[in-house]
Amino acid sequence: MRFPPGQALVQTVDFLTPVVDDPFRFGQIAAANALSDVYAVGGEPYTAMNVCCFPAHTMAPEVLAAILKGGLSKIEEAGAVLCGGHSVEDPEIKYGLSVSGAVDPDKIATNRGLKPGDALLLTKPLGTGVLATALKAGRPGAERMEELMHFWCARLNRTGAQVIRELGLKASTDVTGFGLGGHLLEMAAASHVTAELFLTEAPFLPEALSQAVLGLIPAGTIQNRNHYLPRTLVRPGLDELLVTLVFDAQTSGGLILGVPEALVPQAQAMLAAAGDLALHIGRAIAPLPTGQALSLV
């Protein structure tokens, strides 16, 4: 790999158990999820290696081939090169990528870069943890839910990284296992600010809401809520279910971008032109005297 002058190396590794039934789609989602950490700092993926666990003696090799083809399709879409990987025999399927990318060290965004007054933009909807649970439970409407999972979870956060670079943003993180609330709280705490989240602006997928009302809430979501809620200020009267779903454990979620107010229209226009969400879901404010890093209003 010939490394570009003036660039810094960014590396990540991530892999998942299946969240949809179709192996090709699962490969795409797992790859997009792994690539996301490079995009979250404003970087560009250069190379990727497969990380795979597969029950080779009990499952058809065509399933593994479809997973790897799905992953390769996203690696190529990202403009990166697949250069190998590693697999092991395992009773449970797991797949993901180890990704190496490059970033301009003067244009890197981190979860420590929020400043009071920054707007918080979110680039994908919420509720994929609930949908994955509903799929595993064989709930009615599973085909529609899998389509939604594939559409959003396999979507690259590439444009978000472009926004970071072109607008010089300093604060970003992606939304994955800790949910929107957990990742936002960690981002705010690292930045020594409080993140104020406008609950009515949080883009919950209607299909996820309808399943959550029936009680299909993942154990990981409940664990997130119980862990982060003591560090969260919740305005009285907010819907308890929506408060819980703020912490829904996401798969390959969107980016949270901290955007100076003057740059919000430009950032939203860039994201919208690419088909991403560009929802203004909150803002960074001065630290609360009570110490909570997240405020739901």
Backbone torsions as a table, in degrees:
resi	resn	phi	psi	omega
1	MET	NA	118.1	175.9
2	ARG	-84.4	118.2	-172.0
3	PHE	-89.1	131.5	-177.5
4	PRO	-63.1	134.1	177.0
5	PRO	-60.0	142.0	177.5
6	GLY	78.3	8.0	-179.6
7	GLN	-109.2	159.3	177.3
8	ALA	-116.6	151.1	-178.7
9	LEU	-82.9	135.7	172.7
10	VAL	-126.8	130.7	-175.6
11	GLN	-130.8	148.3	179.3
12	THR	-154.7	159.4	172.9
13	VAL	-144.1	139.2	179.7
14	ASP	-158.5	141.8	173.9
15	PHE	-149.1	159.5	-170.7
16	LEU	-132.6	159.0	161.1
17	THR	-85.5	160.7	-175.4
18	PRO	-58.2	137.1	176.5
19	VAL	-115.1	-8.8	173.3
20	VAL	-135.4	166.1	-176.3
21	ASP	-82.3	-33.5	-177.0
22	ASP	-73.7	121.3	-174.9
23	PRO	-64.7	-37.2	179.0
24	PHE	-64.0	-45.1	179.2
25	ARG	-65.1	-39.2	176.9
26	PHE	-59.8	-43.3	177.9
27	GLY	-59.6	-40.7	178.7
28	GLN	-64.8	-44.8	-178.1
29	ILE	-64.7	-45.1	-178.9
30	ALA	-63.0	-39.0	179.5
31	ALA	-68.8	-44.4	178.4
32	ALA	-60.9	-38.3	178.4
33	ASN	-62.6	-43.8	-179.4
34	ALA	-69.1	-37.6	179.9
35	LEU	-68.6	-23.0	-171.5
36	SER	-61.1	-36.0	-177.4
37	ASP	-65.0	-28.8	175.5
38	VAL	-71.1	-43.4	178.5
39	TYR	-64.3	-33.5	-174.3
40	ALA	-64.4	-22.1	177.2
41	VAL	-99.7	2.3	-178.8
42	GLY	90.7	14.7	-177.1
43	GLY	-90.5	176.5	176.2
44	GLU	-123.9	128.3	178.1
45	PRO	-66.7	138.9	177.7
46	TYR	-113.2	-50.1	-179.5
47	THR	-133.3	157.2	178.0
48	ALA	-144.4	148.2	174.6
49	MET	-127.8	136.6	179.8
50	ASN	-70.4	141.1	170.8
51	VAL	-124.5	117.6	-169.4
52	CYS	-143.0	135.1	169.5
53	CYS	-118.5	134.4	-172.9
54	PHE	-152.0	137.7	177.0
55	PRO	-79.9	77.8	-170.2
56	ALA	-62.2	-26.2	-176.4
57	HIS	-89.9	-9.2	-176.4
58	THR	-124.5	-4.2	-177.7
59	MET	-132.6	144.2	-176.1
60	ALA	-62.4	138.4	179.4
61	PRO	-62.1	-22.4	177.5
62	GLU	-61.4	-28.9	177.7
63	VAL	-65.9	-46.1	178.4
64	LEU	-62.9	-41.5	179.4
65	ALA	-60.0	-41.7	-179.5
66	ALA	-66.0	-40.9	177.8
67	ILE	-59.8	-48.0	-177.8
68	LEU	-66.9	-35.7	176.6
69	LYS	-65.6	-39.1	177.0
70	GLY	-62.1	-45.5	177.7
71	GLY	-61.1	-43.3	-179.1
72	LEU	-61.5	-37.0	-179.3
73	SER	-61.1	-36.3	179.7
74	LYS	-78.5	-34.7	175.3
75	ILE	-61.0	-45.0	179.5
76	GLU	-67.6	-38.5	177.2
77	GLU	-61.3	-34.3	179.4
78	ALA	-76.4	-9.6	-178.6
79	GLY	81.1	16.3	179.8
80	ALA	-97.9	175.4	-177.6
81	VAL	-120.6	129.0	173.2
82	LEU	-79.3	124.2	-174.9
83	CYS	-127.5	29.9	175.3
84	GLY	130.5	-156.7	179.7
85	GLY	159.2	-167.8	-178.3
86	HIS	-149.9	141.7	178.3
87	SER	-134.0	151.1	176.5
88	VAL	-136.8	152.7	174.3
89	GLU	-72.4	129.3	-176.8
90	ASP	-154.6	140.2	179.1
91	PRO	-66.4	-17.9	-179.3
92	GLU	-117.5	133.2	178.0
93	ILE	-68.3	133.4	171.8
94	LYS	-142.5	140.0	179.1
95	TYR	-150.3	144.8	175.4
96	GLY	-174.6	-160.8	-175.0
97	LEU	-138.1	149.5	160.1
98	SER	-101.3	123.3	-171.5
99	VAL	-121.0	135.8	171.0
100	SER	-115.7	135.8	-180.0
101	GLY	-142.1	-178.3	-179.2
102	ALA	-126.6	149.0	178.3
103	VAL	-146.0	144.8	173.0
104	ASP	-72.2	117.2	-175.4
105	PRO	-63.3	-16.4	176.9
106	ASP	-88.3	-6.8	-177.2
107	LYS	-127.2	31.7	-177.4
108	ILE	-89.7	142.5	174.8
109	ALA	-108.5	143.3	178.6
110	THR	-134.3	174.0	176.6
111	ASN	-82.4	8.5	178.5
112	ARG	-106.9	7.5	-169.5
113	GLY	-100.7	6.2	-179.4
114	LEU	-68.1	141.2	175.5
115	LYS	-124.3	146.5	176.2
116	PRO	-53.2	133.5	-178.2
117	GLY	100.0	-18.3	177.9
118	ASP	-63.9	137.4	171.8
119	ALA	-80.7	149.8	177.7
120	LEU	-107.5	115.7	178.0
121	LEU	-107.5	139.2	178.7
122	LEU	-118.2	137.4	-170.2
123	THR	-106.9	-3.0	175.2
124	LYS	-141.9	155.3	178.1
125	PRO	-73.4	173.9	-174.9
126	LEU	-114.1	155.1	174.2
127	GLY	119.3	6.5	-176.5
128	THR	-69.2	-25.1	175.3
129	GLY	-64.0	-43.3	177.2
130	VAL	-63.7	-44.0	-179.1
131	LEU	-62.0	-42.0	179.3
132	ALA	-62.2	-38.9	177.7
133	THR	-66.1	-41.7	178.9
134	ALA	-64.8	-37.7	177.3
135	LEU	-62.8	-46.2	-179.7
136	LYS	-63.6	-29.4	179.9
137	ALA	-83.3	-4.0	179.4
138	GLY	67.3	34.7	-178.0
139	ARG	-66.8	151.1	173.9
140	PRO	-56.5	143.1	-177.2
141	GLY	86.2	15.6	-176.0
142	ALA	-60.0	-36.0	-178.7
143	GLU	-63.1	-43.8	177.4
144	ARG	-63.8	-40.7	-179.3
145	MET	-66.2	-38.5	177.8
146	GLU	-66.6	-37.9	176.6
147	GLU	-60.2	-43.6	178.8
148	LEU	-64.5	-44.2	178.0
149	MET	-57.3	-46.2	-177.9
150	HIS	-66.0	-44.5	-176.0
151	PHE	-59.7	-46.5	-174.9
152	TRP	-88.4	-41.3	-175.0
153	CYS	-74.0	-27.8	178.6
154	ALA	-85.9	-2.4	-178.5
155	ARG	-78.2	128.2	-179.6
156	LEU	-73.4	147.6	175.2
157	ASN	-89.7	33.2	-174.2
158	ARG	-63.6	-43.4	-178.2
159	THR	-67.3	-35.7	176.2
160	GLY	-58.7	-41.2	177.5
161	ALA	-64.2	-38.1	177.8
162	GLN	-63.2	-41.1	177.7
163	VAL	-61.1	-43.4	178.9
164	ILE	-57.1	-48.0	-176.5
165	ARG	-67.8	-48.8	-171.7
166	GLU	-73.1	-31.0	-179.2
167	LEU	-98.7	-2.3	178.3
168	GLY	67.3	35.2	-179.8
169	LEU	-68.0	147.1	-177.2
170	LYS	-111.7	-8.2	-175.2
171	ALA	-129.6	125.1	178.5
172	SER	-163.0	152.8	169.1
173	THR	-157.5	159.8	176.0
174	ASP	-102.6	157.8	-174.8
175	VAL	-101.3	113.1	-179.8
176	THR	-134.0	-123.2	-167.0
177	GLY	-64.6	-25.4	179.5
178	PHE	-85.0	-3.3	-179.1
179	GLY	77.3	169.8	179.6
180	LEU	-56.3	-48.5	-177.1
181	GLY	-62.5	-44.1	-178.6
182	GLY	-64.9	-46.9	-179.3
183	HIS	-68.3	-36.3	178.7
184	LEU	-68.0	-40.7	178.1
185	LEU	-63.6	-45.2	179.0
186	GLU	-62.7	-38.4	178.8
187	MET	-64.3	-45.3	-179.3
188	ALA	-66.4	-43.0	-179.9
189	ALA	-62.3	-41.8	179.5
190	ALA	-66.5	-26.7	-178.5
191	SER	-93.0	-3.8	-178.6
192	HIS	60.7	42.7	173.6
193	VAL	-134.1	178.7	169.7
194	THR	-111.9	136.0	175.5
195	ALA	-94.4	120.6	178.0
196	GLU	-98.5	114.5	-176.7
197	LEU	-103.3	124.4	177.3
198	PHE	-82.7	100.9	-171.8
199	LEU	-60.2	-35.7	-178.7
200	THR	-69.8	-15.7	179.0
201	GLU	-94.6	-7.9	-179.3
202	ALA	-67.1	125.6	-171.6
203	PRO	-86.8	74.9	178.2
204	PHE	-74.4	133.2	175.8
205	LEU	-64.8	129.9	-179.1
206	PRO	-55.7	-37.5	-179.5
207	GLU	-64.6	-35.0	177.5
208	ALA	-69.5	-41.0	178.2
209	LEU	-61.2	-42.1	-177.9
210	SER	-66.0	-33.2	177.3
211	GLN	-76.3	-37.8	-179.9
212	ALA	-64.6	-36.3	177.3
213	VAL	-59.4	-30.7	179.7
214	LEU	-83.8	-0.8	176.4
215	GLY	99.4	4.1	-178.9
216	LEU	-85.3	75.9	179.7
217	ILE	-114.6	125.1	-176.3
218	PRO	-61.9	150.4	176.7
219	ALA	-60.7	-36.5	179.2
220	GLY	-62.7	-34.4	178.3
221	THR	-66.8	-44.1	178.1
222	ILE	-62.9	-41.0	178.8
223	GLN	-64.0	-41.7	176.4
224	ASN	-59.1	-49.6	-178.5
225	ARG	-57.7	-47.7	-177.3
226	ASN	-64.4	-32.8	-178.7
227	HIS	-76.1	-41.8	-172.1
228	TYR	-94.4	-21.7	-175.3
229	LEU	-61.5	-35.5	177.4
230	PRO	-62.9	-18.4	179.4
231	ARG	-103.1	16.4	-175.6
232	THR	-122.9	134.3	173.7
233	LEU	-93.0	119.3	-177.5
234	VAL	-111.5	121.8	178.7
235	ARG	-64.2	134.5	179.2
236	PRO	-56.7	142.5	175.2
237	GLY	95.1	-5.4	179.1
238	LEU	-72.7	149.1	179.9
239	ASP	-62.3	120.6	-176.4
240	GLU	-62.9	-35.2	179.5
241	LEU	-65.8	-42.9	179.3
242	LEU	-65.9	-36.9	176.2
243	VAL	-60.4	-43.1	177.2
244	THR	-61.9	-43.7	-175.6
245	LEU	-72.0	-16.0	171.1
246	VAL	-58.3	-27.3	-177.8
247	PHE	-102.6	14.9	179.5
248	ASP	-59.7	126.9	-178.3
249	ALA	-69.3	112.8	-174.7
250	GLN	-93.2	152.5	169.9
251	THR	-109.6	123.7	177.2
252	SER	49.2	55.3	-179.5
253	GLY	-78.6	-172.9	-177.9
254	GLY	-83.7	-173.2	175.1
255	LEU	-97.9	145.1	164.6
256	ILE	-98.9	118.9	-179.6
257	LEU	-109.1	128.2	172.0
258	GLY	-89.7	113.5	-170.7
259	VAL	-121.6	122.6	172.6
260	PRO	-53.8	141.1	-171.1
261	GLU	-51.9	-39.8	-176.7
262	ALA	-66.8	-20.5	-176.9
263	LEU	-98.7	-2.7	-176.1
264	VAL	-58.6	-48.8	-179.6
265	PRO	-58.4	-40.2	-179.5
266	GLN	-68.1	-42.4	178.6
267	ALA	-63.1	-44.2	179.9
268	GLN	-64.5	-38.4	179.6
269	ALA	-65.1	-41.6	179.4
270	MET	-63.8	-43.9	-179.2
271	LEU	-67.2	-45.1	-178.7
272	ALA	-63.7	-37.1	179.7
273	ALA	-63.0	-27.3	179.5
274	ALA	-91.7	-2.6	180.0
275	GLY	89.8	7.1	176.9
276	ASP	-84.4	160.6	168.1
277	LEU	-71.5	156.4	178.0
278	ALA	-146.2	53.4	-170.6
279	LEU	-86.8	131.1	177.5
280	HIS	-82.3	98.3	-171.4
281	ILE	-101.5	-3.1	-178.8
282	GLY	172.2	-163.7	-179.3
283	ARG	-156.1	160.3	173.6
284	ALA	-92.2	134.3	179.5
285	ILE	-127.7	171.0	178.0
286	ALA	-60.2	151.4	-179.0
287	PRO	-55.7	138.9	177.6
288	LEU	-73.2	143.7	177.9
289	PRO	-63.5	-22.4	178.9
290	THR	-80.4	-10.1	173.1
291	GLY	94.8	-10.2	-179.4
292	GLN	-69.5	136.3	-179.6
293	ALA	-91.2	-9.5	179.2
294	LEU	-131.0	135.2	177.8
295	SER	-127.5	122.4	177.5
296	LEU	-99.5	123.7	-177.8
297	VAL	-128.7	NA	NA
